[in-house]
């Protein structure tokens, strides 16, 4: 039996440990001490009951160049060491994109990533944003200094030009 993707509204403590507690600093940004928005939906790739990969999604309001939009914010993208090299995250990202553009009814998907991951997401159709992205943190609003932002417009839409202002925390 192969890996299956399951959509869930929450992670059990066991799933969370299996996906996010297998190593130290698995995202490479933990020392930056950012606060993150919880994900509302979780695409969990599992095999024989073991979670091997995860893609989280949150429905978020943003303003782009002064125009209000709804995006599906993608975050918590991870593969366990056992799941690596099997394209499990690719499959979960594709399912998440279908969900964002279909069931969620968002105008685009949006994610934050480090420079080293831009090519990974670009191979899946995500486009790099050059405009500034601003979001909330406990000390106030900040322009994202450490992350690149990428978008995946839904249904042939064009992403508008202009500064992106996120309503609340990043995801």
C-alpha positions as CSV (number, residue, x, y, z in Angstrom):
1,X,0.0,0.0,0.0
2,X,1.3,3.5,-0.9
3,X,1.3,6.8,0.8
4,X,-2.1,8.5,1.1
5,X,-2.9,12.2,1.7
6,X,-5.5,13.0,4.3
7,X,-7.1,16.4,5.0
8,X,-7.6,17.2,8.7
9,X,-8.7,20.3,10.7
10,X,-6.1,19.6,13.4
11,X,-3.0,17.5,14.1
12,X,-3.0,15.1,17.0
13,X,-0.1,15.4,19.5
14,X,1.4,12.2,18.0
15,X,1.2,13.6,14.5
16,X,2.8,16.8,15.5
17,X,5.7,15.0,17.2
18,X,6.3,12.8,14.2
19,X,6.2,15.7,11.7
20,X,7.9,18.5,13.6
21,X,9.9,17.1,16.5
22,X,12.2,14.7,14.7
23,X,15.1,17.2,14.7
24,X,16.3,20.6,15.8
25,X,15.6,23.7,13.7
26,X,14.0,21.7,10.9
27,X,12.7,24.9,9.2
28,X,16.0,26.9,9.6
29,X,14.2,29.9,11.0
30,X,13.5,29.0,14.6
31,X,16.2,31.3,16.0
32,X,14.4,34.3,14.4
33,X,11.6,33.9,17.0
34,X,8.7,34.8,14.7
35,X,5.2,34.2,15.8
36,X,3.1,32.2,13.3
37,X,-0.6,31.9,12.6
38,X,-2.1,28.5,13.3
39,X,-3.0,26.5,10.2
40,X,-6.7,25.7,9.7
41,X,-6.3,22.7,7.4
42,X,-3.6,20.1,7.4
43,X,-2.7,17.9,4.4
44,X,-1.0,14.9,6.0
45,X,0.8,12.3,3.9
46,X,0.9,9.0,5.7
47,X,1.8,5.5,5.0
48,X,0.6,2.6,7.2
49,X,-0.6,5.2,9.7
50,X,2.8,7.0,10.0
51,X,2.8,10.7,9.1
52,X,5.6,11.4,6.6
53,X,4.9,14.8,5.2
54,X,2.7,17.9,5.9
55,X,1.4,21.0,4.2
56,X,-0.7,23.4,6.3
57,X,-3.1,26.0,4.9
58,X,-4.7,29.1,6.5
59,X,-7.4,31.3,4.9
60,X,-5.9,34.9,5.1
61,X,-7.0,38.4,4.1
62,X,-4.3,40.5,2.4
63,X,-4.1,43.8,0.6
64,X,-2.0,43.9,-2.5
65,X,-1.4,47.4,-3.9
66,X,-4.4,48.6,-1.9
67,X,-6.7,45.8,-3.3
68,X,-8.2,43.3,-0.8
69,X,-7.8,39.6,-1.6
70,X,-8.2,36.3,0.0
71,X,-5.3,33.9,-0.2
72,X,-4.6,30.4,1.0
73,X,-1.5,30.7,3.1
74,X,0.7,27.7,2.8
75,X,3.0,26.9,5.7
76,X,4.4,24.1,7.9
77,X,5.7,22.3,4.8
78,X,7.8,19.5,6.0
79,X,8.9,15.9,5.2
80,X,10.3,13.6,7.8
81,X,13.6,12.0,7.0
82,X,11.8,8.7,6.2
83,X,9.6,10.5,3.7
84,X,12.3,12.4,1.8
85,X,13.1,11.8,-1.8
86,X,9.6,10.3,-2.5
87,X,7.9,13.5,-3.8
88,X,5.4,13.3,-0.9
89,X,5.5,17.1,-0.3
90,X,5.0,17.7,-4.0
91,X,1.9,15.6,-4.0
92,X,0.6,17.3,-0.8
93,X,1.4,20.8,-2.3
94,X,-0.6,19.9,-5.4
95,X,-3.6,18.8,-3.3
96,X,-3.3,21.9,-1.1
97,X,-3.3,24.1,-4.3
98,X,-6.4,22.4,-5.6
99,X,-8.0,22.9,-2.2
100,X,-7.0,26.6,-2.1
101,X,-8.3,27.4,-5.6
102,X,-11.4,25.1,-5.4
103,X,-12.9,24.5,-2.0
104,X,-11.4,27.5,-0.3
105,X,-12.3,29.8,-3.1
106,X,-9.1,31.9,-2.6
107,X,-7.7,34.0,-5.4
108,X,-4.2,32.6,-4.9
109,X,-2.0,30.6,-2.7
110,X,0.8,32.4,-0.9
111,X,3.8,31.1,1.0
112,X,7.0,32.3,2.7
113,X,10.3,30.5,2.2
114,X,14.1,30.8,2.5
115,X,16.1,31.6,-0.6
116,X,17.3,28.0,-0.8
117,X,13.7,26.8,-1.3
118,X,12.7,29.2,-4.1
119,X,13.6,26.7,-6.9
120,X,11.8,23.9,-5.1
121,X,8.5,25.8,-5.1
122,X,9.1,27.4,-8.6
123,X,9.3,23.9,-10.1
124,X,5.7,23.5,-8.8
125,X,4.5,26.6,-10.5
126,X,4.8,29.1,-7.7
127,X,6.1,32.6,-8.7
128,X,8.5,34.8,-6.7
129,X,7.2,38.2,-5.5
130,X,9.5,41.1,-5.7
131,X,7.2,43.5,-3.8
132,X,7.5,44.0,-0.1
133,X,5.4,41.9,2.2
134,X,4.4,43.3,5.6
135,X,2.9,41.3,8.5
136,X,2.1,41.5,12.2
137,X,4.5,40.5,15.0
138,X,4.1,41.1,18.7
139,X,6.3,44.2,18.5
140,X,4.3,45.6,15.6
141,X,4.2,45.5,11.8
142,X,7.3,44.4,10.0
143,X,8.5,44.0,6.4
144,X,9.6,40.4,5.9
145,X,13.4,40.7,6.1
146,X,14.3,37.0,6.1
147,X,11.8,35.3,3.8
148,X,11.0,35.3,0.1
149,X,7.3,35.4,-0.7
150,X,5.8,33.3,-3.5
151,X,2.3,33.1,-5.0
152,X,0.3,30.7,-7.1
153,X,-2.6,32.6,-8.7
154,X,-5.8,30.5,-9.1
155,X,-7.6,29.9,-12.4
156,X,-5.4,32.0,-14.7
157,X,-5.7,35.1,-12.6
158,X,-2.9,37.6,-12.5
159,X,-1.3,38.6,-9.2
160,X,-1.6,42.4,-8.9
161,X,1.4,44.6,-8.5
162,X,2.2,46.4,-5.2
163,X,3.1,46.0,-1.6
164,X,1.5,43.1,0.2
165,X,0.0,43.8,3.6
166,X,-1.1,40.8,5.6
167,X,-3.9,41.1,8.1
168,X,-2.3,39.5,11.1
169,X,0.6,37.1,11.7
170,X,2.3,35.2,8.9
171,X,1.6,31.5,8.5
